[in-house]
């Protein structure tokens, strides 16, 4: 029982650290994201930004970030 609790705590701490890392990366990247005039333009600008990010960063870097986001959504639903 205690081992399971320790694993759960370690998992939460790991996810927090990864979310913090993504948050820091996002803070640095936001200045390059053009604000749109409306919601549609914002979404289009984000797609262009993300496509450029994928082209300019290694597969390991951006796929790790996507993995964290997807896993956090899955764990939220549990």
C-alpha positions as a Python dict, from the first residue, in 0.01 Angstrom:
ca = {
    (1, 'X'): (0, 0, 0),
    (2, 'X'): (276, 246, 93),
    (3, 'X'): (467, 158, -223),
    (4, 'X'): (162, 245, -432),
    (5, 'X'): (126, 579, -253),
    (6, 'X'): (494, 656, -307),
    (7, 'X'): (464, 573, -676),
    (8, 'X'): (157, 796, -702),
    (9, 'X'): (340, 1086, -533),
    (10, 'X'): (644, 1040, -757),
    (11, 'X'): (419, 1032, -1063),
    (12, 'X'): (243, 1354, -958),
    (13, 'X'): (576, 1527, -890),
    (14, 'X'): (707, 1417, -1230),
    (15, 'X'): (396, 1547, -1407),
    (16, 'X'): (420, 1878, -1220),
    (17, 'X'): (783, 1922, -1325),
    (18, 'X'): (699, 1839, -1687),
    (19, 'X'): (403, 2078, -1690),
    (20, 'X'): (628, 2347, -1548),
    (21, 'X'): (880, 2283, -1825),
    (22, 'X'): (609, 2313, -2090),
    (23, 'X'): (477, 2627, -1925),
    (24, 'X'): (824, 2783, -1936),
    (25, 'X'): (860, 2689, -2303),
    (26, 'X'): (519, 2840, -2376),
    (27, 'X'): (606, 3162, -2197),
    (28, 'X'): (915, 3197, -2416),
    (29, 'X'): (717, 3115, -2731),
    (30, 'X'): (416, 3338, -2674),
    (31, 'X'): (592, 3647, -2794),
    (32, 'X'): (613, 3486, -3139),
    (33, 'X'): (244, 3404, -3157),
    (34, 'X'): (50, 3668, -3348),
    (35, 'X'): (-278, 3771, -3187),
    (36, 'X'): (-573, 3738, -3420),
    (37, 'X'): (-864, 3973, -3471),
    (38, 'X'): (-1106, 3697, -3374),
    (39, 'X'): (-1116, 3337, -3250),
    (40, 'X'): (-1076, 3190, -3600),
    (41, 'X'): (-761, 3394, -3668),
    (42, 'X'): (-622, 3295, -3326),
    (43, 'X'): (-671, 2927, -3409),
    (44, 'X'): (-515, 2962, -3755),
    (45, 'X'): (-217, 3149, -3608),
    (46, 'X'): (-170, 2876, -3348),
    (47, 'X'): (-175, 2603, -3614),
    (48, 'X'): (90, 2793, -3812),
    (49, 'X'): (294, 2847, -3495),
    (50, 'X'): (275, 2478, -3399),
    (51, 'X'): (365, 2364, -3754),
    (52, 'X'): (670, 2589, -3742),
    (53, 'X'): (759, 2462, -3394),
    (54, 'X'): (747, 2102, -3513),
    (55, 'X'): (969, 2187, -3811),
    (56, 'X'): (1228, 2368, -3598),
    (57, 'X'): (1247, 2132, -3296),
    (58, 'X'): (1349, 1770, -3267),
    (59, 'X'): (1088, 1495, -3273),
    (60, 'X'): (1189, 1395, -2921),
    (61, 'X'): (1128, 1744, -2784),
    (62, 'X'): (784, 1819, -2927),
    (63, 'X'): (654, 1461, -2901),
    (64, 'X'): (750, 1454, -2532),
    (65, 'X'): (546, 1769, -2477),
    (66, 'X'): (248, 1629, -2666),
    (67, 'X'): (274, 1308, -2463),
    (68, 'X'): (256, 1503, -2136),
    (69, 'X'): (-49, 1695, -2250),
    (70, 'X'): (-233, 1385, -2371),
    (71, 'X'): (-144, 1186, -2059),
    (72, 'X'): (-258, 1467, -1832),
    (73, 'X'): (-597, 1466, -2007),
    (74, 'X'): (-627, 1089, -1970),
    (75, 'X'): (-535, 1101, -1600),
    (76, 'X'): (-782, 1385, -1545),
    (77, 'X'): (-1069, 1165, -1663),
    (78, 'X'): (-977, 873, -1431),
}
